[in-house]
């Protein structure tokens, strides 16, 4: 089965997973940062 | 009355605690749905991008090999297939999240495994608790679950946008790298003057056709460059990976001329080419000179390498029949378009390395002005070896008997006639400098020097000459030409060509330049490789 799949595809999929993980981490951090900014926003009286 | 009282109490409890409990319940349900969505997304990603997963949906199969069609190579994964894989990931995530939280889109799957929302309402139906409490609870839970699923899908959407941006940057980076590498490659080739010409049809091969080196494949790739099939490497239909740049090893692939499909020199485009025709009339000794010159180049080392299997085969054939031992065994050169004899000279990887194109045109071609006019190889000439058979000169012929002339296979064509025709042909193709000379180097090689060792009435050009420098030896040969009544050849060469040097060689020095005797004095011929090395601006050996 390994021989049926070009190496460029197997390598490409690994790279894609890494990119997706990186995108998820960026999104998570952005979400946390936004929530933290909102939570710590000074209250205007 | 009692029932009304209980109902009113229930409403009171609901209104008292409801505003606190129901939002908490909604939040908790949303978190559960969000976690379910995250897990489904992670699962879909892992299965969608699993390296050995199915590829049928990617549509990357290479096209069939055709004359003018696209190359038989797989499309690069990042040129489109990655988006098809991700499309599957998103589709699976959406379907699974909705199926697990709300309910399946597929009517065939309704009722098989209840979704979270369905479980909540099942609980409401089966619960013994008062509907006044269970229904609001279920509504809150349902709202939370749907909101949670929506938030999870929204999160997936944002990740997808960030992923797309990263992908674009990655692909852009790869394209720029490939493009810049290709431009750099072209710049280096231009700066170093590296080109490759077809040894058969003599056209400049600007777009060589490369062949897959896989023995069971041999597919041809007409456009082996960074592109949709890969930036730095591409995958041939047989799964062999091929470099798209010379720096990646493309020069080592078998290459063919796009015009006539003849093989190009091995490792072409790795060194500048130097085209050197060996010019003389029939039987002057061109082929023997080429054999002994190449033999000496090989023995001298310095990165010598055959760039053409045919050249190597021809050399070995001549070696086998003993051409370097007896020049009479040399086969007559066929009167056809001459195919270049390709060899590398100079250390591999050094700037001094050159790919020699040695042309051994049949003497008959050089005798005919029409055939010379068609000689395409003259366009790229950087230097010329002009062979002079001393036994074609009148004075030398007079001093020789018939047997000697037959033994030595003397040429019957006067060198001056060949020179004039060749000069005229070159003037049609090349411009002259301010002095009216063609900007070309000519190595004049007097062959068959072994025949001059014991000839009475005619001395060897180097008789009485010790080891002296190139200039002195060259002058000695010019003086010898004068003595033989051929001063006009020397004058013609000096007046028509920018640089001329004279050499004397013999087949006897094919393996090693040795001492010879002539009239009681020691004589050392020139190394047969020296005319070529001089044309390549090598140092005196």
Contacts between the chains, C-beta under 8 A, distances in Angstrom:
chain1	res1	chain2	res2	distance
A	1	B	52	6.4
A	2	B	52	6.6
A	3	B	239	7.2
A	4	B	55	7.7
A	5	B	51	7.5
A	5	B	52	5.9
A	5	B	55	5.8
A	6	B	60	7.5
A	6	B	74	5.2
A	6	B	235	4.7
A	6	B	239	5.8
A	7	B	235	7.0
A	7	B	239	7.3
A	7	B	241	6.9
A	8	B	74	6.3
A	8	B	76	6.5
A	8	B	77	5.4
A	8	B	230	6.7
A	8	B	233	7.8
A	8	B	234	8.0
A	8	B	235	4.9
A	8	B	241	7.6
A	9	B	51	7.6
A	9	B	55	5.9
A	9	B	58	7.1
A	9	B	60	7.1
A	9	B	74	7.9
A	9	B	77	5.2
A	9	B	81	7.1
A	10	B	51	3.9
A	10	B	52	6.7
A	11	B	51	7.9
A	11	B	77	7.6
A	12	B	76	7.7
A	12	B	77	3.0
A	12	B	78	6.1
A	12	B	81	7.4
A	12	B	82	6.3
A	13	B	49	4.5
A	13	B	50	6.9
A	13	B	51	4.9
A	13	B	53	7.3
A	13	B	77	7.3
A	13	B	85	6.9
A	14	B	49	7.8
A	14	B	51	5.9
A	15	B	170	7.7
A	16	B	49	5.2
A	16	B	77	7.8
A	16	B	82	5.4
A	16	B	85	6.8
A	16	B	86	7.4
A	16	B	167	7.9
A	17	B	45	6.9
A	17	B	46	7.7
A	17	B	49	4.6
A	19	B	163	6.2
A	19	B	166	5.0
A	19	B	167	6.2
A	19	B	170	6.5
A	20	B	45	5.8
A	20	B	49	7.2
A	20	B	159	7.4
A	20	B	163	5.4
A	22	B	166	6.3
A	23	B	159	5.2
A	23	B	160	7.9
A	23	B	162	4.0
A	23	B	163	4.0
A	23	B	166	5.6
A	24	B	159	5.3
A	26	B	162	5.3
A	27	B	155	6.9
A	27	B	158	5.2
A	27	B	159	4.8
A	27	B	162	5.5
A	31	B	155	7.6
